[in-house]
Amino acid sequence: MGENAKSERAIVIGGASGFWGDSQIAVPQLLQEQDLGYLVFDYLAETTMAILQRARLRTPELGYATDFVSAALKPNLRELKRRGVRLVSNAGGLNPAACRDAILALAREQGVDLTVATVSGDDVLALQERFLPWPGSDAPATPPRLMSANAYLGALPIARALAGGADIVVTGRCVDSAALLGIAIHEFGWSMQDYDRLAQASLAGHLVECGAQATGGLATDWERVPDWSDIGYPLVRMTGDGLFELYQPAGAGGLVTRHTVGEQLLYEIGDPKAYALPDVICDFSEVRIEELAGFEASGGRVRVTGARGAAPSDFYKVTATYQQGYQIALMMAIRGQRALPKAERTAQALLSRSRALMAGAGHADYSDTLVELLGAESMYGPHRRVRDSREVVLRIAAQHDEKHALAFLQKEAASAGTSMGPGTRSHFGGRSDIQSVIRTASFLLPKQEVSVQWQMGGATARVASEPGMPGAERASDAAPPTRRTEQTDGKTAARQLVRVPLGTLAVGRSGDKGDDANIGLMARDAAWLPVIGAQATAERVHAYFAHLVDGPVTRYALPGIGAFNFVLEKALGGGASCSLRSDPLGKCYAQMLLDMEIECPADLLPEGPGAAP
């Protein structure tokens, strides 16, 4: 097939899962798309890896995302096979072989002839002596007694497995966007040095990797998004030049606009000029999102262009897990007059009592504690507006090196229902569990140290030229690229100014990378970008989150979509499964920032519903 024919031919790929536990409506909904060729499923957040590690400790044959088999495949396998729709998923987690065996057992049970390939090589625990420190990390060079260590693999082994004829490709840890990129490499025969196309497909993979987050899920303007009960899951139609359109199944709920897709573009990308993946370093700063006319009735459709790519580094990112102590989080309802001080006194009394009991039994003090008053905006710190309440949920979280020490707080919490404040409901649904704290740490590992394979039908093939490995075009010696920040003059013409919430002029989304939070802001209109740029500075954002952030804040610009991205370092209390906070992933940070007041020239104020007074 000639180059022109490959560029004109299109493939359609559906994003059917954004995390382990996503909705069962996705697969049957996406199967309504007549031209559907592939489905991709993402299950592996860093938190999920910790959950899988706990599961494998209890039951060694687990360690994979069981929902992929029981919820995604079991009700739909026959139809998927009949339609010839092929699947790529990282559901293998820490145990791709067990996931494959479960799929094949299901296929035999349903009488479906199925070819399943696995990708392996991401388990690099045996190579921990060769790990290099992650830049900027204060984690120990090699934490003691690592439980797991997995390299973020790329797309090439997926492409090879598809070329080998696999109906389903199951991987362990790989970057979230690699599933879609691997499909594109296979379908269009791209070179691994065709960096702009690799970046475009990686962007498409990034946009669909969180499922309905690209089609109105978590949208700032959530009131505009119709029918959450049947929200559409994303579809990508891509041609051989890497350009693509993003839309949703006809008749589904959800909304596809510049803003809903732009918010997802900003999600957890760090430096948009240097989004580092194993196959390509992406520059998303000049990406354009164009709304296409004539698709309003089906929820909208956009065309996405402008991603650029450069050679990747010679290193894999590695995420390792290790156990460090235990934690408990308990909640109780406090109602009645002066509920806030009553809840605070309850918390301090329980912590004081349990400390005395622990000391009497020979235990040290807690390693960390946290008290949150949910419903009273306690996470907003100095910006909270609730000063009194007649109903609040008291949340007490604590960590300790010894599991038995936490049993005192676990038991004593129930006593608040009779020995402390009136109107206290001392537990929700029974006694809270004590859980092991599975911490994560990031490292670098030279790609040449890692043996990457794909297996199918008893045969194993090594992927000999992952980008950055011997035989592939060499990239820069550095691992993550040097950060590049934009500069602004901070000036706004002298005009009559009106104070408005930042959300009047911008939409936003936030997420996490370990202990760092990421907040993306996209101007609602290009006219407001200079106002946002002058006032939503890194310094201002750092001051706004000072009660939550222990590290610096860096701002990056995306002029292509009229946006800024903020990285807040050491902002999540440790992050993920080792944080005591009720939002250890920073999901609420954008919503908090959109409440920050800025000054807008009166002549630029928006008009209509939701406009500033």
MOFENNOR-V285252 format. One record per residue. OMEGA is omega as a letter, one per 40 degrees, with the letter a starting at -180 (NA if undefined). Layout:
BEGIN
<<OMEGA> <OMEGA>>
END
This chain:
BEGIN
<<a> <a> <a> <i> <i> <a> <a> <a> <a> <i> <i> <a> <i> <i> <a> <a> <i> <a> <i> <a> <i> <a> <i> <a> <a> <a> <i> <i> <a> <i> <i> <i> <a> <a> <a> <i> <a> <i> <i> <a> <i> <a> <a> <i> <i> <i> <a> <i> <i> <i> <i> <i> <i> <a> <a> <i> <i> <a> <a> <a> <i> <a> <i> <a> <a> <i> <a> <a> <a> <a> <a> <a> <a> <a> <a> <a> <a> <a> <i> <i> <i> <a> <a> <i> <a> <a> <i> <a> <i> <a> <i> <i> <i> <a> <a> <a> <i> <i> <i> <a> <i> <i> <a> <i> <i> <i> <i> <a> <a> <i> <a> <i> <a> <i> <a> <i> <i> <i> <a> <a> <a> <i> <a> <a> <a> <a> <a> <i> <a> <i> <i> <a> <i> <a> <i> <a> <i> <i> <i> <a> <i> <i> <a> <i> <i> <i> <i> <i> <a> <i> <i> <a> <a> <a> <a> <i> <i> <i> <i> <a> <i> <i> <i> <i> <a> <i> <a> <i> <i> <i> <i> <a> <i> <i> <a> <a> <a> <a> <a> <i> <i> <i> <a> <i> <i> <a> <a> <i> <a> <i> <i> <i> <i> <a> <a> <i> <i> <i> <i> <a> <i> <i> <i> <i> <i> <a> <a> <a> <i> <i> <a> <i> <i> <a> <i> <i> <a> <a> <i> <i> <a> <i> <a> <a> <a> <i> <i> <a> <i> <a> <a> <i> <a> <i> <i> <i> <a> <i> <a> <i> <i> <i> <a> <i> <a> <a> <a> <a> <i> <i> <i> <i> <a> <a> <i> <i> <i> <a> <a> <i> <i> <i> <i> <i> <a> <a> <i> <a> <a> <i> <a> <i> <a> <i> <a> <i> <a> <a> <a> <i> <a> <i> <a> <a> <a> <i> <i> <i> <a> <i> <a> <a> <i> <a> <a> <a> <a> <i> <i> <a> <a> <i> <a> <a> <i> <i> <i> <a> <i> <a> <i> <i> <i> <a> <i> <i> <i> <i> <i> <i> <i> <a> <i> <i> <a> <i> <i> <i> <a> <a> <i> <i> <i> <a> <i> <a> <i> <a> <a> <i> <i> <i> <i> <i> <i> <a> <a> <i> <a> <i> <i> <a> <a> <i> <i> <i> <i> <a> <i> <i> <i> <i> <i> <i> <i> <i> <i> <i> <i> <i> <i> <i> <a> <a> <i> <i> <a> <a> <i> <i> <a> <a> <a> <a> <a> <i> <i> <a> <i> <a> <a> <i> <i> <i> <i> <i> <a> <i> <i> <i> <a> <a> <a> <a> <a> <i> <i> <i> <i> <a> <a> <a> <a> <a> <i> <a> <i> <a> <a> <a> <i> <i> <a> <i> <a> <i> <i> <i> <i> <a> <a> <a> <i> <a> <i> <i> <i> <a> <i> <i> <a> <i> <i> <i> <i> <a> <a> <i> <a> <i> <a> <a> <i> <a> <i> <i> <i> <i> <a> <i> <i> <i> <a> <a> <i> <a> <a> <i> <i> <a> <i> <i> <a> <i> <i> <a> <a> <i> <i> <a> <i> <a> <i> <a> <i> <i> <i> <a> <i> <a> <i> <a> <a> <i> <i> <a> <i> <i> <i> <i> <i> <i> <i> <a> <a> <i> <a> <i> <a> <i> <a> <i> <a> <a> <i> <i> <a> <i> <i> <i> <i> <a> <i> <i> <a> <a> <a> <a> <i> <i> <i> <a> <a> <a> <i> <a> <i> <a> <a> <i> <i> <i> <a> <a> <a> <a> <a> <a> <i> <a> <a> <i> <i> <i> <i> <a> <i> <a> <a> <i> <i> <a> <i> <i> <a> <i> <a> <a> <a> <a> <a> <i> <a> <i> <i> <a> <a> <i> <i> <a> <i> <i> <a> <a> <i> <a> <a> <a> <i> <i> <i> <a> <a> <i> <i> <a> <i> <i> <a> <i> <a> <a> <i> <a> <i> <i> <i> <a> <i> <a> <i> <i> <NA>>
END
